[in-house]
Amino acid sequence: MIDKRITIDPSICHGKPCIRGLRYPVENVLEWLASGMSIEEILADYEDLERADILAVLDYAARLAQVKRVDRLVS
């Protein structure tokens, strides 16, 4: 699902993962979803985004969350 929709380019948004080379960082889309925005609301507000972009963001985040083990950091 990620295919070419999530891009990383050092010259765009300081190299953060973005949607299709546009200036929509993955983290922003995740924050919108976490705040309660629906996919339809995001698409209405940002007309150059597509439903497949939002699904690619969720797939990307799910892959990042797949870890074998989490160690607690001691501060």
Z-matrix of the N, CA and C atoms (Angstrom, degrees):
N
C 1 1.453
C 2 1.533 1 111.78
N 3 1.325 2 118.36 1 -33.47
C 4 1.463 3 120.29 2 -178.15
C 5 1.527 4 110.16 3 -64.13
N 6 1.313 5 117.81 4 -42.74
C 7 1.453 6 125.92 5 -176.98
C 8 1.521 7 111.41 6 30.06
N 9 1.321 8 118.06 7 -119.34
C 10 1.463 9 120.60 8 -176.99
C 11 1.517 10 112.57 9 -104.03
N 12 1.314 11 117.68 10 12.89
C 13 1.461 12 120.22 11 -177.75
C 14 1.525 13 112.47 12 -79.47
N 15 1.318 14 118.36 13 -31.37
C 16 1.463 15 121.64 14 178.37
C 17 1.525 16 107.09 15 -102.06
N 18 1.318 17 115.21 16 118.20
C 19 1.463 18 120.44 17 -176.47
C 20 1.527 19 110.07 18 -121.66
N 21 1.313 20 114.26 19 154.01
C 22 1.466 21 120.68 20 176.00
C 23 1.522 22 106.82 21 -129.40
N 24 1.310 23 115.43 22 117.50
C 25 1.458 24 121.93 23 -177.91
C 26 1.528 25 107.10 24 -137.08
N 27 1.330 26 117.44 25 120.05
C 28 1.468 27 120.13 26 -177.81
C 29 1.531 28 113.72 27 -56.40
N 30 1.328 29 118.01 28 -22.81
C 31 1.464 30 120.53 29 -178.36
C 32 1.534 31 112.84 30 -89.86
N 33 1.337 32 117.23 31 -2.11
C 34 1.469 33 120.88 32 179.13
C 35 1.523 34 109.02 33 -121.18
N 36 1.312 35 115.94 34 121.73
C 37 1.481 36 122.60 35 178.71
C 38 1.530 37 112.50 36 51.27
N 39 1.313 38 116.31 37 41.50
C 40 1.476 39 122.67 38 176.70
C 41 1.527 40 112.84 39 56.87
N 42 1.322 41 116.94 40 30.14
C 43 1.462 42 120.23 41 176.77
C 44 1.514 43 115.01 42 82.06
N 45 1.322 44 117.66 43 8.45
C 46 1.471 45 119.84 44 177.26
C 47 1.526 46 108.72 45 -72.40
N 48 1.327 47 117.26 46 149.44
C 49 1.467 48 119.68 47 175.98
C 50 1.533 49 109.68 48 -60.49
N 51 1.337 50 115.84 49 129.53
C 52 1.460 51 122.28 50 -177.92
C 53 1.531 52 109.72 51 -129.83
N 54 1.302 53 114.32 52 169.85
C 55 1.459 54 120.62 53 178.10
C 56 1.525 55 109.59 54 -88.95
N 57 1.324 56 116.53 55 120.53
C 58 1.468 57 125.06 56 173.99
C 59 1.524 58 114.78 57 45.29
N 60 1.314 59 117.99 58 36.13
C 61 1.456 60 120.38 59 178.86
C 62 1.524 61 113.59 60 73.48
N 63 1.315 62 116.26 61 2.32
C 64 1.462 63 120.16 62 175.68
C 65 1.525 64 107.76 63 -80.80
N 66 1.271 65 117.15 64 171.31
C 67 1.464 66 120.64 65 -178.49
C 68 1.524 67 111.68 66 -92.20
N 69 1.329 68 114.76 67 49.24
C 70 1.458 69 122.45 68 174.57
C 71 1.522 70 108.11 69 -117.64
N 72 1.340 71 117.75 70 93.10
C 73 1.461 72 119.53 71 178.99
C 74 1.533 73 111.26 72 -63.34
N 75 1.305 74 115.59 73 145.05
C 76 1.464 75 122.24 74 177.06
C 77 1.523 76 110.03 75 -53.13
N 78 1.320 77 117.23 76 -41.86
C 79 1.466 78 120.13 77 -177.02
C 80 1.522 79 111.97 78 -61.81
N 81 1.333 80 118.34 79 -34.97
C 82 1.465 81 119.97 80 177.77
C 83 1.516 82 111.43 81 -64.85
N 84 1.320 83 116.36 82 -44.77
C 85 1.459 84 119.94 83 -179.58
C 86 1.524 85 109.84 84 -62.94
N 87 1.325 86 117.41 85 -40.82
C 88 1.464 87 120.41 86 177.70
C 89 1.528 88 111.04 87 -63.64
N 90 1.325 89 117.10 88 -38.38
C 91 1.469 90 120.64 89 177.78
C 92 1.529 91 110.74 90 -65.13
N 93 1.327 92 117.43 91 -39.91
C 94 1.465 93 120.38 92 178.22
C 95 1.519 94 110.23 93 -62.27
N 96 1.327 95 115.97 94 -45.87
C 97 1.461 96 120.04 95 179.57
C 98 1.529 97 110.87 96 -64.04
N 99 1.339 98 116.61 97 -42.22
C 100 1.463 99 120.71 98 -179.58
C 101 1.530 100 111.78 99 -65.89
N 102 1.327 101 116.94 100 -27.67
C 103 1.468 102 120.25 101 179.65
C 104 1.528 103 111.97 102 -78.58
N 105 1.335 104 115.73 103 -7.99
C 106 1.456 105 119.24 104 177.82
C 107 1.512 106 115.34 105 110.25
N 108 1.323 107 117.48 106 -2.22
C 109 1.464 108 119.00 107 177.16
C 110 1.519 109 109.31 108 -66.19
N 111 1.306 110 116.47 109 140.83
C 112 1.463 111 120.38 110 175.82
C 113 1.527 112 108.68 111 -87.37
N 114 1.310 113 115.66 112 164.55
C 115 1.469 114 119.95 113 176.40
C 116 1.520 115 109.35 114 -58.08
N 117 1.318 116 116.97 115 -41.54
C 118 1.466 117 121.10 116 -179.16
C 119 1.527 118 111.61 117 -62.67
N 120 1.329 119 117.00 118 -39.54
C 121 1.472 120 120.60 119 177.88
C 122 1.523 121 111.18 120 -65.48
N 123 1.314 122 116.95 121 -41.52
C 124 1.467 123 120.62 122 178.55
C 125 1.522 124 109.74 123 -62.81
N 126 1.328 125 116.54 124 -45.76
C 127 1.460 126 120.36 125 -179.47
C 128 1.526 127 111.81 126 -64.28
N 129 1.313 128 117.06 127 -34.08
C 130 1.469 129 120.51 128 177.79
C 131 1.531 130 111.09 129 -69.36
N 132 1.332 131 117.04 130 -36.77
C 133 1.464 132 121.43 131 -179.14
C 134 1.529 133 113.15 132 -79.01
N 135 1.317 134 116.82 133 -29.75
C 136 1.470 135 122.05 134 -175.39
C 137 1.525 136 108.21 135 -126.99
N 138 1.325 137 115.46 136 85.82
C 139 1.458 138 121.77 137 -170.40
C 140 1.522 139 115.18 138 -65.39
N 141 1.332 140 117.90 139 -18.98
C 142 1.466 141 118.72 140 178.91
C 143 1.531 142 112.28 141 -85.32
N 144 1.329 143 117.53 142 -2.91
C 145 1.464 144 120.89 143 174.55
C 146 1.522 145 109.87 144 -89.90
N 147 1.335 146 114.86 145 153.16
C 148 1.455 147 121.87 146 178.86
C 149 1.528 148 109.16 147 -120.67
N 150 1.311 149 115.78 148 156.99
C 151 1.464 150 121.01 149 178.89
C 152 1.540 151 110.77 150 -53.84
N 153 1.303 152 117.27 151 -41.14
C 154 1.466 153 121.23 152 179.81
C 155 1.533 154 111.30 153 -62.51
N 156 1.336 155 118.05 154 -28.97
C 157 1.468 156 120.95 155 176.62
C 158 1.526 157 110.38 156 -64.92
N 159 1.334 158 116.18 157 -45.19
C 160 1.462 159 120.62 158 -178.96
C 161 1.529 160 110.18 159 -64.92
N 162 1.324 161 116.13 160 -41.27
C 163 1.468 162 119.77 161 178.43
C 164 1.525 163 110.76 162 -65.81
N 165 1.328 164 117.20 163 -35.10
C 166 1.468 165 120.66 164 176.94
C 167 1.525 166 110.79 165 -65.92
N 168 1.331 167 117.14 166 -37.65
C 169 1.472 168 121.45 167 176.58
C 170 1.523 169 109.98 168 -61.45
N 171 1.321 170 116.62 169 -45.91
C 172 1.465 171 120.26 170 179.63
C 173 1.521 172 111.20 171 -64.28
N 174 1.318 173 117.05 172 -39.97
C 175 1.463 174 120.56 173 177.99
C 176 1.526 175 110.78 174 -64.92
N 177 1.328 176 116.59 175 -41.92
C 178 1.464 177 121.94 176 178.18
C 179 1.529 178 110.37 177 -60.30
N 180 1.332 179 116.68 178 -46.14
C 181 1.461 180 120.88 179 179.69
C 182 1.521 181 111.20 180 -64.15
N 183 1.322 182 116.71 181 -39.87
C 184 1.468 183 120.20 182 178.88
C 185 1.518 184 110.69 183 -62.90
N 186 1.314 185 116.79 184 -40.02
C 187 1.467 186 119.82 185 178.70
C 188 1.525 187 111.53 186 -66.45
N 189 1.320 188 116.86 187 -37.93
C 190 1.471 189 120.05 188 177.58
C 191 1.522 190 111.64 189 -65.98
N 192 1.319 191 116.47 190 -31.04
C 193 1.462 192 120.83 191 -178.23
C 194 1.528 193 112.71 192 -79.62
N 195 1.314 194 117.32 193 -10.98
C 196 1.461 195 120.52 194 -179.83
C 197 1.528 196 109.29 195 -78.91
N 198 1.300 197 114.92 196 97.14
C 199 1.462 198 120.55 197 179.15
C 200 1.520 199 108.57 198 -122.79
N 201 1.290 200 115.80 199 153.97
C 202 1.457 201 120.53 200 179.66
C 203 1.520 202 111.70 201 -82.84
N 204 1.342 203 115.21 202 -29.29
C 205 1.461 204 118.60 203 -175.09
C 206 1.524 205 109.56 204 -161.05
N 207 1.303 206 116.33 205 144.73
C 208 1.457 207 121.29 206 176.14
C 209 1.527 208 107.67 207 -120.72
N 210 1.319 209 115.22 208 123.40
C 211 1.463 210 120.26 209 176.51
C 212 1.517 211 108.59 210 -101.25
N 213 1.301 212 115.36 211 137.98
C 214 1.460 213 120.73 212 178.65
C 215 1.523 214 108.82 213 -76.12
N 216 1.321 215 115.38 214 132.44
C 217 1.461 216 120.70 215 176.39
C 218 1.518 217 108.97 216 -86.79
N 219 1.303 218 116.07 217 135.98
C 220 1.469 219 121.22 218 178.61
C 221 1.517 220 107.40 219 -97.87
N 222 1.333 221 115.24 220 128.02
C 223 1.479 222 117.70 221 -179.41
C 224 1.500 223 110.57 222 -105.72
